[in-house]
Amino acid sequence: MTNRPKIPAEVERELLLECGHRCSICGTPIPLERAHIIPWRKSKEYKAEDMICLCANCHERADREKWDETTLREYKTRPWVLRQYKNVDDISGPTSKVNLTINMEVSHFNEKNQRLLQFAIAAFLEIPPDNVKITSIDR
């Protein structure tokens, strides 16, 4: 086994949030592995944009079948958590509107952080990410 450094916590968090804490390919909830889209032997770094969460079966399959970067990036862009709700129409039943205040500098609440918050709330509430909307940001 190689002496790779540990994946930074912020990279781990971002990967788990974007996939809803499930395998990006099949939706298996646990255990999850962090896979490199750009192989470690080439990149020698941990960057969330070049990694994806997979279950052991899908990770092994991706390696065995030699899935290319394009295939893995498609799964990263549209992970299982998003694909499962693709054909869901409007939510049936009553909906709720919740006002949430986050105490942080607006400059730090960029598009990436907004997307991660949307996915995190959706995963926590077990609802489609498209059902979580950021409607306004006070500057």
C-alpha positions as CSV (number, residue, x, y, z in Angstrom):
1,M,0.0,0.0,0.0
2,T,1.2,3.5,-0.8
3,N,1.9,6.1,1.9
4,R,-0.7,8.6,0.7
5,P,-1.6,11.4,3.0
6,K,-5.0,11.5,4.5
7,I,-7.8,13.1,2.5
8,P,-8.4,16.6,4.0
9,A,-11.6,16.9,6.0
10,E,-13.0,19.7,3.8
11,V,-12.6,17.6,0.7
12,E,-14.3,14.6,2.4
13,R,-17.2,16.8,3.5
14,E,-17.6,18.3,0.0
15,L,-17.6,14.8,-1.6
16,L,-20.2,13.4,0.8
17,L,-22.5,16.4,0.4
18,E,-22.5,16.4,-3.3
19,C,-23.5,12.8,-3.5
20,G,-26.0,12.9,-0.6
21,H,-23.8,10.4,1.4
22,R,-24.5,7.7,-1.2
23,C,-22.6,6.0,-4.0
24,S,-22.7,8.4,-7.0
25,I,-23.4,5.5,-9.3
26,C,-25.8,3.1,-7.6
27,G,-27.0,4.9,-4.4
28,T,-25.6,2.4,-1.9
29,P,-25.4,4.4,1.4
30,I,-22.4,2.6,3.0
31,P,-19.5,2.0,3.0
32,L,-18.3,4.6,0.7
33,E,-14.9,5.0,-0.9
34,R,-13.3,8.1,-2.3
35,A,-12.2,7.5,-5.8
36,H,-9.9,9.6,-8.0
37,I,-11.3,10.7,-11.4
38,I,-7.7,11.7,-12.2
39,P,-5.7,8.7,-10.9
40,W,-3.6,9.3,-7.8
41,R,-0.5,8.1,-9.6
42,K,-0.9,11.1,-12.0
43,S,-2.3,13.8,-9.8
44,K,-0.7,13.1,-6.4
45,E,-3.3,15.4,-4.8
46,Y,-6.8,15.4,-3.3
47,K,-9.1,17.9,-5.0
48,A,-12.8,17.5,-4.6
49,E,-13.4,18.4,-8.3
50,D,-11.3,15.4,-9.3
51,M,-12.7,12.8,-6.9
52,I,-16.0,11.0,-6.5
53,C,-17.7,8.8,-3.8
54,L,-18.3,5.2,-4.8
55,C,-19.3,2.1,-3.0
56,A,-16.7,-0.7,-3.1
57,N,-18.6,-2.6,-5.9
58,C,-18.8,0.4,-8.2
59,H,-15.2,1.4,-7.5
60,E,-14.0,-2.0,-8.4
61,R,-16.2,-2.1,-11.5
62,A,-14.9,1.3,-12.6
63,D,-11.3,0.1,-12.2
64,R,-11.9,-3.3,-13.8
65,E,-13.9,-1.9,-16.8
66,K,-11.5,1.0,-17.1
67,W,-14.1,3.8,-17.0
68,D,-12.6,6.9,-18.4
69,E,-12.6,10.4,-17.0
70,T,-15.6,11.5,-19.0
71,T,-17.8,8.6,-17.6
72,L,-16.8,9.4,-14.0
73,R,-17.4,13.1,-14.4
74,E,-20.9,12.4,-15.8
75,Y,-21.6,10.5,-12.6
76,K,-20.1,13.3,-10.5
77,T,-22.2,15.9,-12.2
78,R,-25.3,13.9,-12.0
79,P,-24.9,11.6,-8.9
80,W,-27.5,9.0,-8.0
81,V,-29.2,11.3,-5.5
82,L,-30.1,13.6,-8.4
83,R,-30.9,10.9,-11.0
84,Q,-33.4,9.2,-8.7
85,Y,-35.6,12.2,-8.6
86,K,-35.3,13.2,-12.3
87,N,-38.9,12.2,-13.1
88,V,-40.5,13.3,-9.9
89,D,-43.2,16.0,-10.5
90,D,-44.2,18.4,-7.8
91,I,-44.3,17.2,-4.3
92,S,-47.6,15.7,-3.4
93,G,-49.1,17.0,-0.1
94,P,-48.4,20.1,1.9
95,T,-45.0,21.9,1.6
96,S,-43.2,24.1,4.0
97,K,-41.3,27.3,3.7
98,V,-38.5,27.7,6.2
99,N,-36.4,30.8,6.7
100,L,-32.8,30.0,7.6
101,T,-30.1,32.4,8.8
102,I,-26.5,31.6,8.3
103,N,-24.0,33.9,10.1
104,M,-21.1,34.1,7.7
105,E,-19.5,36.6,5.3
106,V,-21.6,36.8,2.1
107,S,-18.3,36.7,0.1
108,H,-17.7,33.2,1.5
109,F,-21.2,32.0,0.5
110,N,-20.4,31.5,-3.1
111,E,-22.1,29.4,-5.7
112,K,-20.3,26.3,-4.7
113,N,-21.2,26.7,-1.0
114,Q,-24.8,27.4,-2.0
115,R,-24.9,24.1,-4.0
116,L,-23.4,22.2,-1.1
117,L,-25.9,23.6,1.4
118,Q,-28.7,22.6,-1.0
119,F,-27.5,19.1,-1.2
120,A,-26.8,18.8,2.5
121,I,-30.3,19.9,3.5
122,A,-31.8,17.6,0.9
123,A,-29.8,14.7,2.1
124,F,-30.7,15.4,5.7
125,L,-34.4,15.7,5.0
126,E,-34.4,12.9,2.4
127,I,-35.9,15.0,-0.3
128,P,-34.8,15.7,-3.9
129,P,-32.2,18.5,-4.0
130,D,-34.4,20.4,-6.5
131,N,-36.9,20.8,-3.7
132,V,-34.5,23.0,-1.7
133,K,-34.2,26.5,-3.1
134,I,-32.2,29.5,-2.0
135,T,-34.5,32.3,-2.8
136,S,-32.6,35.3,-1.5
137,I,-29.3,36.3,0.0
138,D,-29.2,39.5,2.0
139,R,-26.0,41.4,1.3
